[in-house]
Amino acid sequence: MGMPRVPDVPRFDRRFFDGSERFTRIGEGSVGGKGAGLLRIHDILLSRLDPGAFPDFEVSIPTLTVVATDVFDAFLDRNDLRGIAYSDEPDERIAHAFQRASLPAEILGDLRALVEQVRQPLAVRSSSLLEDALYRPFAGVYATKMIPNNQLEPDARFRRLSEAVRFVYASAFFRAPKSYVRTTDRSIRDEKMAVVIQEVVGGRRGERFYPDLSGVARSYNFYRSGHARPEDGVASLALGLGKTIVDGGLVWTYSPAFPKASPPFGSVAELLEQTQARFWAVNMGKPPAYDPTRESEYLVEGGLAEAEEDGTLRLVASSYDAGSDRLQPGLHGTGPRAVNFSPILVHGALPLNDLVRKLMADCEAALGEKVEIEFAVTLPAPGAGKARFGFLQVRPLVVSHAFVDVSASDLQAEKVLLASDDVMGNGEVPGLRDVVYVRPDRFEGRFSRRIAGEIAAINDRLLDAGRPYLLVGFGRWGSSDPSLGIPVGWGQICGARAIVEATLPRMNVELSQGSHFFHNISSFEVSYFCVRHDRDHRLDWPWLERQEAEAETEFVRHVRAEMPLTVKVDGRSGRGVVIREA
């Protein structure tokens, strides 16, 4: 998926929504990886999707303009920012230095014209040259900042937009992307950042603005369940902004081939406990405390009671009926609500799943790869017209086709350090010596943020030494909710070649299916094991404890095995083992 030539992207039309083009550029450079992906999808939607095939939907890429990479270069050079950008200064200092700098004068008129006519929320998104490059996508590493863009004075809206652009520029040089780049053959000095300024799909509900649902779908699924095959893919849906999915929160995950099949919950009570209870929205009310260096500055969380009051649960939730101990689709009675999208997926209120499958197939055909897509949907009021389907992104997935055979008996072999039949990936990694693991006797969810910091420090040291490692922890890696797991960013663990998500009686959550996190894992061909304490999975904790610690903190140990470890994952069966030679 190469970068588009500049002439393919029309210049910014200062009428934005009322202009003739929905995809424009400011500047003369590249539109970056995300911009190129959106441009490609724009062409796919125009050429392959028959509008008459899905009359219930208006399908489009939300209107956007891209500030090209030459503006980024001018910003860095004119403000003399490359020194601090390439330094080891903390993220906060880099962010503040960028906020004190001035954007190039030649783009100010276009940004001003945009906010003078647009009064709805805008998403200011990274689109770097390194991000989303084929086989090495930097998915979720850089920042997106959403702004309400609803201040009365154009001057105030212009300032907020300018701050957001500068924040996205700064995020190119935060610690996480610098660590990430070190795992590739690139240098942070190669980075050039374009910025996508795009309307947010959604509707205003009082002091909140958000879509009825957001989704991520992948055409290949490394976690199999029920009758689904890997090529049947997987989709995750969430109420509100897609931040819930990206951050590894509680979402509804299903196979597009079997949309009516519920995830394997043991009971209705477990389903209610393990489904989404909070959602993200753009804050359209009282301005928050001023903090232009915080990505979520203008976001706000709400609960299901607020969503029901907003009228956004009608087609995404079911209601618990105590008399029958069952869930009924839609809103009935006063029982607890479960965000399971049953009215749409099971009862066919809208053919959303058919549309998602069609778009994934079209993207696969165009890119020649398995793909991941992101989207947001605003649903109409009863009898009020079409649903709006906003296509937000497409990325290629890397799927290894190496033949590795791991049988059921291999899981019980004598020299197995760990074994599972819930493994993502495919292939063999020999020669690992280093293991970094969270100590099970000391782990508690309330310490998850401290644990993330301790792991990040070890990851940096091993990256510097060029030593890939096996990482073992509890709950969901990458979750923003410490009660669900360890809230690391990808850059904090990017030196790992195999990652283990283990469970404990006190940390027993469903498998992760986060968007950006898992896209990075698949693209770097990192094996991902789930080892559950309540299933026939193996993890030899005593062997780990017997190894001499090379580094040890309050919650984390780093050990180096005397003899190499070999990781083997059979992508056909989902089985995987880590074998020790001694």
Secondary structure as UniProt FT lines:
FT   HELIX           6..8
FT   TURN            14..15
FT   HELIX           16..18
FT   STRAND          23..26
FT   HELIX           32..48
FT   HELIX           51..53
FT   TURN            55..56
FT   STRAND          57..60
FT   STRAND          64..67
FT   HELIX           69..78
FT   TURN            79..80
FT   HELIX           82..85
FT   HELIX           91..99
FT   HELIX           105..117
FT   STRAND          122..128
FT   TURN            131..132
FT   TURN            134..135
FT   TURN            139..141
FT   STRAND          144..147
FT   HELIX           154..171
FT   TURN            172..173
FT   HELIX           175..181
FT   TURN            182..185
FT   HELIX           188..190
FT   STRAND          193..199
FT   STRAND          203..205
FT   TURN            206..207
FT   STRAND          208..210
FT   STRAND          213..218
FT   TURN            226..227
FT   HELIX           230..232
FT   STRAND          234..238
FT   HELIX           243..246
FT   TURN            247..248
FT   STRAND          252..254
FT   TURN            256..257
FT   TURN            259..260
FT   HELIX           268..274
FT   STRAND          278..283
FT   TURN            292..293
FT   TURN            295..298
FT   STRAND          299..303
FT   HELIX           304..310
FT   TURN            314..316
FT   STRAND          318..321
FT   TURN            322..325
FT   STRAND          326..329
FT   TURN            333..334
FT   STRAND          337..338
FT   HELIX           342..345
FT   TURN            346..347
FT   HELIX           352..367
FT   STRAND          370..378
FT   TURN            382..383
FT   STRAND          387..397
FT   HELIX           409..412
FT   TURN            414..415
FT   STRAND          416..420
FT   STRAND          423..424
FT   STRAND          427..438
FT   TURN            440..442
FT   HELIX           445..447
FT   HELIX           448..465
FT   STRAND          469..474
FT   STRAND          476..477
FT   TURN            482..484
FT   STRAND          485..486
FT   HELIX           490..492
FT   TURN            493..495
FT   STRAND          496..502
FT   TURN            505..506
FT   HELIX           515..523
FT   TURN            524..525
FT   STRAND          527..531
FT   TURN            533..536
FT   STRAND          538..539
FT   HELIX           541..546
FT   STRAND          549..552
FT   STRAND          556..570
FT   TURN            571..574
FT   STRAND          575..580
//
